[in-house]
Amino acid sequence: MPLALLALAVSAFGIGTTEFVMMGLLPNVADDLGTSVPTAGHLVSAYAIGVVIGAPLLTALGSRVPRKKMLLLLMALFVVGNLASALAPGFGWLIGGRVLAGLPHGAFFGVGAVVAARLVREDRQARAVATMFLGLTVANILGVPAATLLGQHLGWRATFLVVAVIGLLAMAALARLVPYVPLDARQSLGREVRALGRPQVLLGLLTAVFGFAGVFAVYSYLASMTTEVMGFGESSVTVVLALFGIGMTGGALAAGPLTDRALRPTLYGSLGALALVLVAFRFTLQVPWLALVTVVVLGAVGFMTTTPLQMLVMNKAKDAPTLASASNHSAFNLANAGGAWAGGAAVAAGWGWTSPALVGAVLAVLGLAVAAVAGLTDRTAKGTSRVVAGSPLGTEHDRAVSGSSSPASGS
């Protein structure tokens, strides 16, 4: 794997830290700013909304910007957003800072995934993308627990100042290690938009919205579950978050080669396993040691969905993958916002701190249903194209619906 992937992973580490650390700091932020934990949960949604808006908007605006320069500009905006969060004088300003910090997230991963895939041969593209995503998972092992601990002792503002510094280090790594990746001469915003509108791309995005929401329905309130249900002290929150991160890392490591080998089966298996683990978590929460084991498994199966979903939309967008790739992170963060809202609504309704697990299971099942429909329609379309495969139109159509003839397509 090229050394440039390390720079992308370092950037992902910073982005993952600022995205996920808020879950561990919700009780602290709520106390400091005089609001409830469910209300403070809107800060999770605010970041996600920034991603949803920024991914297509910034990708479109930068469609003709060289990819390395685009990555550096996006990380600069990331630094500004975290500084704004650290200096926010009140809850409303903090909401704005979180939106600003989220704006470059989806565009960065969208462009970064395309760059990562271009740096390796076709049968290792999913592993290259998964390597970049390892920065997110390591953030949950090291970055998020350390930043949470820092926030608990020095205040949550110190956390976002440190994340801004990480962003500056990531910019230095990108400038030094990422090579110049030329734009396709045929690339245009119109081609990207048309690729985004392909049915299989849209179904892939919808799968991410529902399926990944199941993860965030629980993860958004994992800190409160640790203290209110498992019975651990506040200091144990960092340990639980680290265990979740260990699971995420294992899931990411497994997802790359599995996706290169068989994309859709990996997606189906991870979503089905996610639903089952979430149901189990509703009950294992009552047994502390068993709850900790389930947290690791939940992180693994939850994050195993990301690589196949990323590769699916890139493959189906075919020769114009950047906007689709970025929009996939809009979908992930719609899932983030929707899952946080749904889990918080269940708690606010008086159903208890275990209720988000069942809410998450329902969302995961919906994601699996959408993925199954997408797979069935894709297979039907391929079967139809083979009937006319003797004509040039049939051959072209077959390539279009399969998205890619490479092993990385999983089709």
PyMOL commands that set and color helices and strands:
alter all, ss='L'
color gray80, all
select helices_A, chain A and resi 4-33+37-40+42-61+67-86+91-118+122-154+156-177+189-196+199-219+222-228+234-261+263-284+288-303+306-317+322-348+355-387+392-402+407-409
alter helices_A, ss='H'
color red, helices_A
deselect
rebuild
show_as cartoon
